[in-house]
Amino acid sequence: MRHVLMMSVLSLAALLSFGCGDYANALKGPSVPPRSNGPNPNNLPNPNAVPKPGAGQGYMVNHSPVVFSEVLLDPVGSNAGSQYVELLNTSGLDADVGGWSLSDGAASFSFPFGFRINAGARVVICIGASGASAQGVQFAPSFNELPLSQGSIALLRGGSEVVDYMQWGGTPNTFEAAAANNFVWPAGDYVTVPIEGQSLNFLGGTAGSNNWRAGNTTPGN
């Protein structure tokens, strides 16, 4: 009886091995998923025919909380000593800008170490003028008069890292390439110098001339 049972088990195993082996051999070669020739009631698109979106152009957004907010290039009367640049701390925390500097490529001004711009506050830097500096106003006598025809101003950290930048009148300018590499100003882009007595004001948002507008001067506000 045991011998008969053993033979039956061996016969069944051989049968299964033969069947599975044939099925495995039948699956050799490239597999093709089944296709349906039936109706498409939902009018679904063929996923292989749907165009894939390309890479977006993107926008330059300055991630520094401290940015240029206003630039006066052509004040009423003499420009020498009456031009100014305004910085705004857009964050909800005080910003330590001690050691940071402004530069037009020819001259520079550095904030004293430990100097802070309070949260949401502004500081006006008087270009080419002397005076008693305070929390909301700094004087940069080392600067010459900023040119009206074409120029630029850069906010630098560590003397070389461009934190913010803007340029007017034409291109190229000093620090322009570095500003583009740091995504704070598009290369080749510049703002138009406004009429006498009006300043350039940053509206916020992405970097570049599209978000700068000519308007009334509002230093410190």
C-alpha positions in Angstrom: 0.0 0.0 0.0 2.8 2.4 0.9 4.6 1.5 -2.3 1.5 2.3 -4.4 1.0 5.6 -2.6 4.7 6.6 -3.2 4.3 5.8 -6.9 1.2 8.0 -7.2 2.9 11.0 -5.5 5.9 10.6 -7.9 3.6 10.5 -10.9 1.7 13.6 -9.8 5.0 15.5 -9.3 6.2 14.6 -12.7 3.0 15.7 -14.3 3.1 19.1 -12.6 6.7 19.6 -13.5 6.0 18.9 -17.1 3.0 21.2 -17.2 4.7 24.1 -15.4 7.8 23.7 -17.5 5.8 24.1 -20.7 4.0 27.2 -19.3 7.3 28.8 -18.3 8.8 28.1 -21.8 5.7 29.6 -23.4 6.4 32.9 -21.5 9.9 33.3 -22.9 10.4 36.4 -25.1 9.0 39.9 -24.8 5.8 40.2 -23.0 3.0 42.3 -24.6 0.3 43.7 -22.4 -3.2 42.9 -23.6 -5.0 45.5 -25.7 -8.7 46.1 -25.9 -10.4 46.9 -29.2 -13.6 47.6 -27.4 -15.4 51.0 -27.1 -14.0 53.9 -25.1 -17.1 55.4 -23.4 -15.2 57.9 -21.3 -13.1 59.1 -24.3 -9.9 58.6 -22.3 -6.7 59.8 -23.9 -3.9 57.4 -24.9 -1.3 58.0 -22.1 1.5 57.4 -24.6 0.1 60.1 -26.9 -0.4 62.8 -24.3 2.4 65.5 -24.6 4.6 65.8 -21.6 5.1 69.3 -20.1 8.5 70.8 -20.6 10.6 72.6 -18.0 9.2 75.9 -16.9 11.1 79.1 -17.3 10.7 80.0 -13.6 11.1 83.3 -11.9 13.9 84.9 -9.9 12.9 85.4 -6.3 15.3 87.0 -3.9 15.4 84.9 -0.7 17.2 87.5 1.4 15.0 89.3 3.9 16.9 92.5 3.3 16.3 94.1 -0.1 16.5 97.4 -2.0 13.2 99.1 -1.7 13.8 102.6 -3.1 16.6 104.3 -5.1 16.7 108.1 -5.8 19.0 108.8 -8.7 17.8 112.2 -9.9 16.7 114.4 -7.0 15.4 118.0 -7.7 18.5 120.3 -8.0 22.0 119.0 -7.6 22.4 115.2 -7.5 25.7 115.2 -5.6 25.0 114.4 -1.9 21.3 114.2 -2.4 20.9 110.7 -3.9 19.9 107.8 -1.6 19.3 104.1 -1.5 16.8 102.5 0.9 16.9 99.0 2.3 13.9 97.2 3.8 13.9 94.2 6.2 10.9 92.3 4.9 11.1 89.6 7.6 9.5 89.5 11.1 12.9 89.3 12.7 15.7 91.8 13.2 18.4 91.4 10.5 22.1 91.7 11.4 23.7 93.4 8.4 27.0 94.3 10.2 29.8 94.0 7.7 27.5 94.0 4.7 28.3 96.6 2.1 26.9 98.6 -0.8 28.9 99.0 -4.0 28.4 100.6 -7.4 31.6 98.9 -8.7 33.7 102.0 -8.1 33.1 102.8 -4.4 31.6 101.0 -1.4 30.1 101.6 2.0 30.1 99.1 4.8 27.6 98.8 7.7 29.3 98.9 11.1 29.6 95.5 12.8 26.6 94.7 14.9 24.3 97.0 12.9 20.7 95.7 12.8 17.7 96.5 10.7 14.6 95.9 12.9 11.8 93.7 11.6 9.8 95.5 8.9 12.0 98.6 9.2 13.9 100.6 6.6 17.3 102.2 6.5 18.3 105.1 4.1 21.9 105.3 2.9 22.7 108.8 1.8 25.1 108.5 -1.2 28.1 110.8 -1.2 26.9 112.7 1.8 28.3 113.1 5.3 26.4 113.3 8.6 25.6 111.7 11.9 24.5 108.1 11.3 21.6 106.7 13.2 19.4 103.6 13.2 17.3 104.7 10.3 19.9 106.6 8.3 23.5 106.0 7.3 25.9 108.2 5.3 28.2 107.0 2.6 30.6 109.8 1.8 33.0 107.5 0.0 30.5 107.3 -2.9 30.7 109.6 -5.9 27.5 110.7 -7.6 25.6 107.7 -9.1 25.5 108.2 -12.9 22.1 108.7 -14.6 23.0 107.3 -18.0 23.8 103.8 -16.7 24.8 102.2 -13.4 24.1 99.7 -10.7 24.0 99.2 -7.0 24.8 95.9 -5.2 24.2 94.8 -1.6 27.1 92.5 -0.7 27.7 90.1 2.1 31.3 89.2 2.9 32.5 91.6 0.3 31.6 89.5 -2.7 28.3 87.6 -2.3 25.6 89.6 -4.0 22.6 89.6 -1.7 20.5 92.1 -3.8 21.1 94.1 -6.9 19.4 96.5 -9.3 20.6 98.3 -12.4 19.4 101.1 -14.6 19.9 102.7 -18.0 21.7 99.9 -19.7 23.9 96.8 -19.4 26.4 95.4 -18.6 27.4 96.6 -15.2 29.6 95.5 -12.3 28.2 92.6 -10.3 25.6 91.9 -13.0 26.8 88.4 -13.7 27.2 87.5 -10.1 23.7 88.8 -9.4 22.3 86.6 -12.2 24.2 83.6 -10.8 22.7 84.3 -7.4 19.2 84.7 -8.9 18.7 88.2 -7.6 18.6 90.0 -10.9 18.1 88.8 -14.5 21.1 89.3 -16.7 20.5 92.0 -19.4 17.5 93.5 -17.5 17.5 97.1 -16.3 15.1 99.8 -15.2 14.5 103.2 -16.9 15.7 106.2 -15.0 12.6 108.3 -14.0 12.2 112.0 -14.4 13.8 114.4 -12.0 12.4 114.3 -8.5 11.0 110.8 -8.7 12.5 107.7 -7.2 12.5 104.0 -8.2 10.4 101.9 -5.9 10.4 98.1 -5.5 6.9 96.7 -5.5 7.9 93.3 -4.0 7.7 89.9 -5.6 10.1 88.6 -8.2 13.4 90.2 -9.0 13.8 92.4 -12.1 12.7 95.6 -13.7 9.0 94.5 -13.9 8.6 95.1 -10.2 10.2 98.5 -10.0 8.1 101.6 -10.6 8.8 105.4 -10.7 7.0 107.4 -8.0 7.2 110.0 -5.3 10.1 109.8 -2.9 9.3 108.3 0.4 12.6 107.8 2.3 12.2 105.7 5.4 8.5 105.0 4.7 
